[in-house]
Amino acid sequence: MKIKSKAQLFGVGLGTALGSLALMSVPAFSATLDFFGNDESAFLLEICEISFGEGSQECNSEANIKTKLKIGEVQGLSQGSTNLSGLASVSFGKDGSNSLISLVPGTTFQDKIFVWKNEETANWKLDWNPDTNVASFTISYTSGSSTNLSYSYGTNPFDTFNSLALISFVKDTTLSPTSTLTLLEATFSDNPTTIQTSFTNNTVTSSSGFNKSFFILDDKSLENGLDIINLKGTYTMSWSGTANTPGNQAAGFQIMMYDPQSTPEPTLILGLLGVGALGLVSKKRNSEVK
């Protein structure tokens, strides 16, 4: 559109500004955790391009993406039959049970014993505090066995939690184990009293190898810098026979926490520019009157 007069310029600026103000004053929305898919490579590329832009060098390597954007991992593993009291079975750090190998300055790592019960369902809860960058994970059976771990991410630039991977796996099929991880609830920083309880593909089950599901906050929530502050779900490990374990690291699960950060909406940027243009036009008109 060709601007023919100051009045028209004023009208364009006013319209853009009012549009921007309307955009910024819309009623509060509720964040949602959306199912992305089962393809890990596609998921990593998506969250990298959200953060760094399409074609960015940071997105050339999956290992590099994980280093930059993965902020934490809970990992549960079956123990060995002769060492039930000596092998940690639940770990929480940047890289799960491998966190001591790749411990990042400013982060923490915890692991504890948790004795799995054949065919019984355990409840788990993951809490994230965006103000302190500290998370806690609890897993427990109704009959009493429970474990609690905490993890501090530190003060790196990427310090929100808004995407995740749910992973179940079976590495040794000798006792026909199955591993089932389910997401039941999610709560977000924009409205902690509203709980999301409906998800697509919220269960991953494995009897051999790895099964994975990936989730990302909706685009609007990413743009507004919102966080996942609580997740709840269940985990079930089962195996055949009367053994007290399916074997050393035979089965388990992982919950991986990621932190893509989006840039503001182009319409919002244009709207803010429109507000600036409106101010300049008003200032010029006042000068002319004087």
Disulfide bonds with the S-S distance in Angstrom:
Cys48-Cys59 2.15
